[in-house]
Amino acid sequence: MKVDLNTIDKIAHLARLEITEADKKVLVDDMNKILSFMNKLNEINTDGVEPLIYMTDEVNVLRNDEIKRDLTTQQALQNAPKQDGKYFRVAKVIK
């Protein structure tokens, strides 16, 4: 596959980009280089090579949940535009 100016125009239209004529020529060259590199990769024999799914061998490295009370109710409500002392008050959105 070769990228030409029409392809660049279509991609620019889909991406809603405005590209100058000079930039289009540069993009054609760059995209053709990328595609030729991908074709080179297709020439490599990958038989017996397992696909890389994860970057490490670690499995589900998680931290333990710790319950902390960082804010009191009063601290959380102090800057609220509307509150009733216990809860934030918001406009009703359900009929």
C-alpha distances in whole Angstrom, upper triangle without the diagonal:
4,7,10,13,13,11,13,16,15,15,18,20,19,21,23,23,24,22,23,22,22,20,17,17,17,15,12,13,14,11,8,11,11,8,9,12,11,10,13,15,14,16,19,21,22,25,28,27,28,26,27,28,31,31,35,37,39,40,41,43,45,48,51,52,55,57,58,59,58,59,63,62,64,62,59,61,62,60,59,60,61,63,66,66,64,61,59,60,57,57,57,53,54,57
4,6,10,11,9,11,14,14,14,16,19,19,20,22,21,22,19,20,18,19,17,14,13,14,12,9,10,11,9,6,10,11,8,9,12,12,12,15,17,16,18,21,24,25,28,31,29,30,28,29,30,33,33,36,39,41,42,43,44,46,49,52,53,56,58,59,60,59,60,63,63,65,62,59,61,62,59,59,59,61,63,66,67,65,62,59,60,57,57,57,54,55,57
4,7,8,6,7,10,11,11,13,15,16,16,18,17,18,15,17,15,15,14,11,10,11,9,6,8,9,7,6,10,10,9,11,14,14,14,17,18,18,20,23,26,27,30,33,31,32,29,29,30,32,33,36,39,41,42,42,43,45,48,51,52,54,56,57,58,57,57,61,60,62,59,57,58,59,56,56,56,58,60,63,64,62,59,56,57,54,54,54,51,53,55
4,5,5,6,9,10,11,12,14,16,17,18,17,17,14,15,12,13,13,9,9,11,9,6,9,11,9,9,12,13,12,14,17,17,17,20,22,22,24,27,30,31,34,37,35,35,33,33,34,36,36,40,43,44,45,46,47,48,51,54,54,57,58,59,60,59,59,62,62,64,61,58,60,61,58,57,57,59,61,64,66,64,61,58,58,55,55,55,52,54,56
4,5,5,6,9,10,10,12,14,15,16,14,14,11,11,9,11,11,7,7,10,9,7,10,12,11,11,15,16,15,17,20,20,21,23,25,25,27,30,33,34,37,40,38,38,35,35,36,38,38,41,44,46,47,47,48,49,52,55,55,57,59,59,60,58,59,62,61,62,60,57,58,59,56,55,56,58,60,63,64,63,60,57,57,54,53,54,51,52,55
4,5,5,6,9,10,10,12,14,15,14,14,12,13,12,14,13,10,11,14,12,10,13,15,13,13,17,17,16,19,21,21,22,25,26,26,28,31,34,34,37,40,38,38,35,36,36,38,38,42,45,46,47,47,48,49,52,55,55,57,58,59,60,58,58,61,61,62,60,57,58,59,56,55,55,57,59,62,64,62,59,56,56,53,52,52,49,50,52
4,5,5,6,8,10,11,12,14,13,14,13,14,13,15,13,10,11,13,10,9,12,13,10,11,15,14,13,16,18,18,19,22,23,23,25,28,31,31,34,36,34,35,32,32,32,34,34,38,41,42,43,43,44,46,48,51,51,54,55,56,57,55,56,59,58,60,57,54,56,57,54,53,53,55,57,60,61,60,56,53,54,51,50,50,47,48,51
4,5,5,6,8,10,10,12,10,11,9,11,10,12,10,7,9,10,7,7,11,11,9,11,14,14,14,17,19,18,20,23,23,24,26,29,32,32,35,37,35,35,32,32,32,34,34,38,41,42,42,42,43,45,47,50,50,52,54,54,55,53,54,57,56,58,55,52,54,55,51,51,51,53,55,58,59,58,55,52,52,49,49,49,46,48,50
4,6,5,6,9,10,10,9,9,8,10,10,13,11,8,11,13,11,10,14,15,13,15,18,18,18,20,22,22,23,26,27,27,30,32,35,35,38,41,38,38,35,35,35,36,37,40,43,44,45,44,46,46,49,52,51,54,55,55,56,54,54,57,56,58,55,52,53,54,51,50,50,52,54,58,59,58,54,51,51,48,47,48,45,47,49
4,5,5,6,9,10,10,11,11,14,14,16,14,11,14,16,13,12,16,16,14,16,19,18,17,20,22,21,23,26,26,26,29,31,34,34,37,39,37,36,33,33,33,35,35,39,42,43,43,42,44,45,47,50,50,52,53,54,54,53,53,56,55,56,54,51,52,53,50,49,49,51,53,56,58,56,53,50,50,47,46,46,43,44,46
4,5,5,6,8,8,10,10,13,14,16,13,11,14,14,11,11,15,14,12,14,17,15,15,19,20,19,21,24,24,24,27,29,32,32,34,37,34,34,30,30,30,31,32,36,38,39,39,39,40,41,44,46,46,49,50,50,51,50,50,53,52,54,51,48,49,51,48,47,47,49,51,54,55,54,50,47,48,44,44,44,41,43,45
4,6,5,6,5,7,7,11,12,14,11,9,13,14,11,12,15,15,13,16,18,17,18,21,22,22,24,26,27,27,30,32,35,35,38,40,37,37,33,32,32,33,34,37,40,41,41,41,41,42,44,47,47,49,50,50,51,49,49,52,51,53,50,47,48,49,46,45,45,47,49,53,54,53,49,46,47,43,43,44,41,42,45
4,5,5,6,8,10,13,14,17,14,12,16,17,14,15,19,18,16,19,22,21,21,24,25,24,26,29,29,30,33,35,37,37,40,42,39,38,35,35,34,35,36,39,42,43,43,42,43,44,46,48,48,50,51,51,51,50,50,52,51,53,50,47,48,49,46,45,45,47,49,52,54,52,49,46,46,42,42,42,39,41,43
4,5,8,11,12,16,17,19,17,15,18,19,15,16,20,19,16,19,22,20,20,23,24,23,25,28,28,28,31,33,35,34,37,39,36,36,32,32,31,32,33,36,39,40,39,39,40,40,43,45,45,47,48,48,49,47,47,50,49,51,48,45,46,48,44,43,43,45,47,50,52,50,46,44,44,40,40,40,37,38,40
4,5,9,11,15,16,18,15,14,17,17,14,16,19,17,16,19,21,19,20,23,24,23,25,28,27,28,31,33,35,34,37,39,36,35,31,30,30,31,31,35,37,38,38,37,38,38,40,43,42,45,45,46,46,45,45,47,47,48,46,43,44,45,42,41,41,43,45,48,49,48,45,42,42,39,38,39,36,38,40
4,7,10,13,16,18,15,14,18,18,16,17,21,20,18,21,23,22,23,26,27,26,28,31,31,31,35,36,39,38,41,42,40,39,35,34,33,34,34,38,41,41,41,40,41,41,43,45,44,46,47,47,47,46,45,48,47,48,46,43,44,45,41,40,40,42,44,48,49,48,45,41,41,38,38,38,35,37,40
4,6,10,13,14,12,11,15,15,13,15,18,17,16,19,21,20,21,25,25,25,27,30,30,31,34,35,38,37,41,42,39,39,35,34,34,34,34,38,41,41,41,41,41,41,43,46,45,47,48,48,48,46,46,49,48,49,47,44,45,46,42,42,42,44,46,50,51,50,47,43,44,40,40,41,38,40,43
4,7,10,12,10,10,14,14,13,15,18,17,17,20,22,22,23,26,27,27,29,31,32,33,36,37,40,40,43,45,42,42,38,37,37,37,37,41,44,44,45,44,44,45,47,49,49,50,51,51,51,49,49,52,51,52,49,47,47,48,44,44,44,46,48,52,53,53,49,46,46,43,42,44,41,43,45
4,7,8,6,6,10,11,10,12,14,14,15,17,19,19,21,23,24,25,27,29,30,31,33,35,38,38,42,44,41,41,37,36,36,37,37,40,44,44,45,44,45,45,47,50,50,52,53,52,53,51,51,54,53,54,52,49,50,50,47,47,47,49,51,55,56,55,52,49,49,46,46,47,44,46,49
4,5,5,6,9,10,10,12,15,15,16,18,20,21,22,24,26,27,28,30,31,33,35,37,40,40,44,46,43,43,40,39,39,40,39,43,46,47,48,48,48,49,50,53,53,55,56,56,56,54,54,57,56,57,54,52,53,53,50,50,49,52,54,58,59,58,55,52,52,49,49,50,47,50,52
4,5,5,7,9,10,11,13,14,15,17,19,20,21,23,25,26,27,29,31,32,34,36,39,40,43,46,43,43,40,40,40,41,41,44,48,49,50,49,50,51,53,56,56,58,59,59,59,57,57,60,60,61,58,55,56,57,53,53,53,56,58,61,63,62,59,55,56,53,52,53,51,53,55
4,5,5,7,9,10,11,13,14,16,17,19,20,22,23,25,26,28,29,31,33,35,38,39,42,45,42,43,40,39,40,40,39,43,46,48,49,49,49,50,52,55,55,57,58,58,59,56,57,60,60,61,58,55,57,57,54,54,54,56,59,62,63,62,59,56,56,54,53,55,52,54,57
4,5,5,6,9,10,10,12,14,15,16,18,20,21,22,24,26,27,29,31,32,36,36,40,42,39,39,36,35,36,37,36,39,43,44,45,45,45,46,48,51,51,53,55,54,55,53,53,57,57,57,54,52,53,54,51,51,51,53,55,59,60,59,56,53,53,51,51,52,49,51,54
4,5,5,6,9,10,10,12,14,15,16,18,20,21,22,24,26,27,29,31,34,35,38,41,38,38,35,35,36,37,36,40,43,44,45,45,46,47,49,52,52,54,56,56,56,54,55,58,58,59,56,53,55,55,52,52,52,54,56,60,61,60,57,54,54,51,51,52,49,51,54
4,5,5,6,9,10,11,13,14,16,17,19,20,21,23,25,26,28,30,33,34,38,40,38,39,36,35,36,37,37,40,44,45,46,47,47,49,51,54,54,56,58,58,59,57,57,61,61,62,59,56,58,58,55,55,55,58,60,63,64,63,60,57,58,55,55,56,53,55,57
4,5,5,6,9,10,11,12,14,15,17,19,20,21,23,25,26,28,32,32,36,38,36,36,34,33,34,35,34,37,41,42,44,44,44,46,48,51,52,54,55,55,56,54,55,58,59,60,57,54,56,56,53,53,54,56,58,62,62,61,58,55,56,53,54,55,52,54,57
4,5,5,6,8,10,10,12,14,15,16,18,20,21,23,25,26,30,30,34,36,33,34,31,30,31,32,31,35,38,40,41,41,42,43,45,49,49,51,53,53,54,52,53,56,56,57,55,52,54,54,51,51,52,54,56,59,60,59,56,53,54,51,51,52,49,51,54
4,6,5,6,9,10,11,12,14,15,16,18,20,21,23,25,29,29,33,35,33,34,31,31,32,33,33,37,40,41,42,43,44,45,48,51,51,54,55,56,57,55,56,59,59,61,58,55,57,58,55,54,55,57,59,62,63,62,58,56,56,54,54,54,51,53,56
4,6,5,6,9,10,11,12,14,15,17,19,20,22,24,27,28,32,34,32,33,31,30,32,33,32,36,39,41,42,43,43,45,48,51,52,54,56,56,58,56,57,60,60,62,59,56,58,59,56,56,57,59,61,64,65,63,60,57,58,56,56,57,54,56,58
4,5,5,6,9,10,11,13,14,15,17,19,21,22,26,26,30,32,30,30,28,27,28,30,29,32,35,37,39,39,40,42,44,47,48,50,52,53,54,52,53,57,57,58,55,53,55,56,53,53,54,56,58,61,61,60,57,54,55,53,53,54,51,53,56
4,5,5,6,9,10,11,12,14,15,17,19,21,24,25,28,30,28,29,26,26,27,28,28,31,34,36,37,38,39,41,43,46,47,50,51,52,53,52,53,56,56,58,55,52,54,55,53,52,53,55,57,60,61,59,56,53,54,52,52,53,50,51,54
4,5,5,6,9,10,10,12,14,15,17,19,23,24,27,30,28,29,26,26,28,30,29,33,36,38,39,40,41,43,46,49,50,53,54,55,57,55,56,60,60,61,59,56,58,59,56,56,57,59,60,64,64,63,59,57,58,55,55,56,53,54,57
4,5,5,6,9,10,11,13,14,16,18,21,22,26,28,26,27,25,25,27,28,27,31,34,36,38,39,39,42,44,48,49,51,53,54,56,54,55,59,59,61,58,56,58,59,56,56,57,59,60,64,64,62,59,57,58,56,56,57,54,56,58
4,6,5,6,9,10,11,13,15,16,20,20,24,26,23,24,22,22,23,25,24,28,31,33,34,35,36,38,41,44,45,48,50,51,53,51,52,56,56,58,55,53,55,56,53,53,54,56,57,61,61,59,56,54,55,53,53,54,51,52,55
4,5,5,6,9,10,11,13,15,18,19,22,25,23,24,21,22,24,26,25,29,32,34,35,36,37,39,42,46,47,50,52,53,54,53,54,58,58,60,57,55,57,58,55,55,56,58,59,62,63,61,58,55,57,54,54,55,52,53,56
4,5,5,6,9,10,11,13,17,18,22,24,23,24,22,23,25,27,26,30,33,35,37,38,39,41,44,48,49,52,54,55,57,56,57,61,61,63,60,58,60,61,58,58,59,61,62,66,66,64,61,59,60,58,58,58,55,57,59
4,5,5,6,9,10,12,15,16,20,22,20,22,20,20,22,24,23,27,29,32,33,35,36,38,41,45,46,49,51,52,54,53,55,58,59,61,58,55,58,59,57,56,58,60,61,64,64,62,59,57,59,56,57,57,54,56,59
4,5,5,6,9,10,14,14,18,20,18,19,17,18,20,22,22,25,28,30,31,33,34,37,40,43,44,47,50,51,53,52,53,57,57,59,57,54,56,58,56,55,57,58,59,62,62,60,57,55,57,54,55,55,52,53,56
4,5,5,7,9,13,14,17,20,18,20,19,20,22,25,25,28,30,33,34,36,37,40,43,46,48,51,53,54,57,55,57,60,61,63,60,58,60,62,59,59,60,62,63,66,66,64,61,59,60,58,58,58,55,56,59
4,5,5,7,11,13,16,19,17,19,18,19,22,24,24,27,29,32,34,36,37,40,43,46,48,51,53,54,57,56,58,61,62,64,61,59,61,62,60,60,62,63,64,67,67,65,62,60,62,60,60,61,57,59,61
4,5,6,9,10,13,16,14,16,14,16,18,21,20,23,26,28,30,32,33,36,39,43,44,47,50,51,54,53,55,58,59,61,58,56,58,60,58,58,59,61,62,64,64,62,59,58,59,57,58,58,55,56,59
4,6,8,9,12,15,14,16,15,16,19,22,22,25,27,30,31,33,35,37,41,44,46,49,51,53,55,55,56,60,60,63,60,57,60,62,60,59,61,62,63,65,66,63,60,59,60,58,59,59,55,56,59
4,6,9,12,15,14,17,17,19,22,24,24,27,29,32,33,35,37,40,43,47,48,52,54,56,58,58,60,63,64,66,63,61,63,65,63,63,64,66,66,69,69,67,64,62,64,62,62,62,59,60,63
4,6,9,12,11,14,14,16,19,22,21,24,25,29,30,33,34,37,41,44,46,49,52,54,56,56,58,61,62,64,62,59,62,64,62,62,63,65,65,68,68,65,63,61,63,61,62,62,59,60,63
4,6,9,9,12,13,16,19,21,22,24,25,28,30,32,34,37,41,44,46,49,52,54,57,56,59,62,63,65,63,60,63,65,63,63,65,66,66,69,69,66,63,62,64,62,63,63,60,60,63
4,6,5,8,9,12,15,18,18,21,21,25,26,29,30,34,37,40,42,46,49,50,53,53,55,59,59,62,60,57,60,62,60,60,62,63,63,66,65,63,60,59,61,59,60,60,57,58,61
4,6,8,10,14,17,19,20,22,22,26,26,29,31,35,38,41,43,47,50,52,55,55,57,60,61,64,61,59,62,64,62,62,64,65,65,67,67,64,62,61,63,61,62,61,59,59,62
4,6,9,12,15,18,19,20,19,23,24,27,29,32,36,39,41,44,47,50,53,53,55,58,59,62,60,58,61,63,61,61,63,64,64,66,66,63,60,60,62,60,61,61,58,58,61
4,6,9,12,14,15,17,17,20,21,24,26,29,33,36,38,42,45,47,50,50,52,55,56,59,57,54,57,59,58,58,60,61,61,63,63,60,58,57,59,57,58,58,56,56,59
4,6,9,11,13,14,14,17,18,21,23,26,30,33,35,38,41,43,47,47,49,52,53,56,54,51,54,56,55,55,57,58,58,60,59,56,54,53,56,54,55,55,52,53,56
4,6,9,11,13,14,16,17,20,22,25,28,31,33,37,39,42,44,44,47,50,51,53,51,49,51,54,52,52,54,55,55,57,57,54,51,50,52,51,52,52,49,50,53
4,6,7,10,11,14,15,17,19,22,25,28,30,34,37,38,41,41,43,47,48,50,48,46,48,50,49,49,51,52,52,54,54,51,49,48,50,49,50,50,47,48,51
4,7,9,10,12,12,14,16,19,23,25,27,31,33,35,38,38,41,44,44,47,45,43,45,48,46,46,48,49,49,51,51,48,46,45,47,45,47,47,44,45,48
4,6,7,9,10,11,13,16,19,23,25,28,31,33,36,35,38,41,42,45,42,40,43,45,44,44,46,47,47,49,49,46,44,43,45,44,46,46,44,44,48
4,7,9,11,13,13,16,19,23,25,28,31,33,36,35,38,41,42,45,42,40,43,45,44,44,47,48,48,50,49,46,45,44,46,45,47,47,45,46,50
4,5,8,11,11,14,17,21,23,26,29,31,34,34,37,40,42,44,42,40,43,45,44,44,47,48,48,50,49,46,44,44,47,46,48,48,46,47,51
4,6,10,10,14,17,20,23,26,29,31,35,35,38,41,43,45,43,41,45,46,46,46,49,50,49,51,50,47,45,45,48,47,49,49,47,48,51
4,7,7,10,13,16,19,22,26,28,31,31,34,37,39,42,40,38,41,43,43,43,46,47,46,47,46,43,42,42,45,44,46,47,45,45,49
4,6,9,12,15,18,21,24,26,30,30,33,36,38,41,39,37,40,42,42,42,45,45,44,46,45,41,40,40,43,42,44,44,43,43,47
4,6,9,12,14,18,21,23,26,27,30,33,34,37,35,33,36,39,38,38,41,42,40,42,41,38,36,36,39,39,41,41,39,40,43
4,7,10,13,16,19,21,25,25,28,31,33,35,33,32,35,37,37,37,40,41,40,41,40,37,36,36,39,39,41,41,40,41,44
4,7,9,12,15,18,21,22,25,27,29,32,30,28,32,34,34,34,37,38,36,38,36,33,32,32,36,36,38,38,37,38,42
4,6,9,12,14,18,19,22,24,26,29,27,26,30,32,32,32,36,36,34,36,34,31,30,31,34,35,37,38,37,38,42
4,6,10,12,16,17,21,23,25,28,26,25,29,31,31,32,35,35,33,34,32,29,29,30,33,34,37,37,37,37,41
4,7,9,13,14,17,19,21,24,23,22,25,27,28,28,32,32,30,31,29,26,25,26,30,30,33,34,33,34,37
4,6,10,12,15,17,19,22,21,20,23,25,27,27,31,30,28,29,27,24,24,25,29,30,33,34,34,35,38
4,7,9,12,14,16,19,18,17,20,22,24,24,28,27,25,26,23,20,21,22,26,27,31,31,32,32,36
4,6,9,11,13,16,15,14,18,20,21,22,26,26,23,24,21,19,20,21,25,26,30,31,32,33,36
4,6,7,10,12,11,11,15,16,18,19,23,23,20,21,18,16,17,18,22,24,28,29,30,31,34
4,7,10,12,10,10,13,15,16,17,21,22,20,21,18,16,17,18,22,23,27,29,30,32,35
4,6,8,6,6,10,11,13,14,18,18,16,17,14,13,14,15,18,20,24,26,27,29,32
4,5,5,6,9,10,13,14,17,17,14,15,12,10,12,14,17,20,24,25,27,29,32
4,5,5,6,9,11,11,15,14,11,11,8,7,8,10,14,17,20,22,24,26,28
4,5,5,6,9,10,13,13,10,10,7,8,10,11,14,17,21,23,25,27,30
4,6,5,8,10,13,14,12,13,11,11,12,12,15,18,22,24,26,28,31
4,6,7,8,12,12,10,12,10,10,9,9,13,15,19,21,23,25,28
4,6,5,9,9,7,9,7,8,7,7,10,13,16,19,21,23,26
4,6,9,10,9,11,9,11,11,10,13,15,18,21,24,26,29
4,6,9,9,12,12,13,12,10,12,14,17,20,22,25,28
4,5,6,10,10,11,9,7,8,10,13,16,18,21,24
4,7,10,12,13,11,8,8,9,12,15,17,21,23
4,7,9,11,9,6,5,7,10,13,16,18,21
4,6,7,6,4,5,8,11,14,17,19,21
4,6,6,7,7,11,13,15,18,20,22
4,6,8,10,13,17,18,21,23,25
4,7,9,13,16,17,20,21,24
4,6,9,13,14,16,18,20
4,6,10,12,14,16,19
4,7,9,12,14,16
4,6,9,12,14
4,6,9,11
4,6,8
4,7
4
